[in-house]
């Protein structure tokens, strides 16, 4: 073999070795890249699992224990009681607010609420659902304060989180804060009896945070759309049993202004009020303070004036949970 051929062969061998080395480096780089990618995937999965576990731990079991513990605490401790009048005075004494007044659990509350519907006493419980809202709730509160009338507000947890200052004002002016669920979306709240309870607990927590009072319990729920009837009737029936197990009461209404039924002026709202209260003694009046209910605020002075002319006095649900 000639030296030129040997040199060529050596040169070819060196080129092959160089190519092999580069190929090995590429393989090592690919392997390292795969290992790094696997590590990233494993870490990501670990983080997701950890977050989900935390979320699961913060859901119903913890909420259930919170309600249960509140009930135990109430049995061990005597709640501060509000001694003021609720008939015509819609304002808490500041000393009572500082004492962190909370509605008191009443084992006979559900029967007493039911008795309202059969009472001949001319007492009106004005109730407002779906708030608080920035534009309507303040107007309603101003009118109630001017007229010296107490009321009950069935609030949505989602709205409480948006307007905690309005909830505090409602409470400080002597009105009863009750529970209307969190979302008001029927497909969510009425998935099962457990989702009804979950929305109740979530709203209770929102109320406590807004009031800065971890001991506050509403003890009172109003089912969105009412406690019976409709496509979710069976779920509502099961939910009522579950709520009763936790000492939670509910109420509907026996009089309304029709402000959620397309009536948009004072005359039509008053017409509905008069028609639905005819023949009744005590009445629980359904109204709304959601952001689109300006006509409710417009009609409220007329509602109060008419009821007074008919000999009605006004109460809220502190009368039952005091």
Secondary structure, DSSP 8 states (H G I E B T S, - for coil): --HHHHHHHHHHHHHHHHHHHHHHHHHHHHHHHHHHHHHHHHHHHHHHHHHHHHHHHTSHHHHHHHHHHHHHHHHHS------S--SS-----HHHHHTT------TTHHHHHHHHTT--S-EEEEEEES---TTTHHHHHHHHHHHT---EEEE-HHHHHH-HHHHHHHHHTT-EEEE--SS--HHHHTS-HHHHHHHHHHHHHHHHHHHT-TT----EE--TT-SS-STTHHHHHHHHHHHHHTT-EE---SEE--TTTT--SHHHHHHHHHHHHTT-SSEEEEEE-STT-HHHHHHHHHHHHHHHHTT-EEE-GGGT--
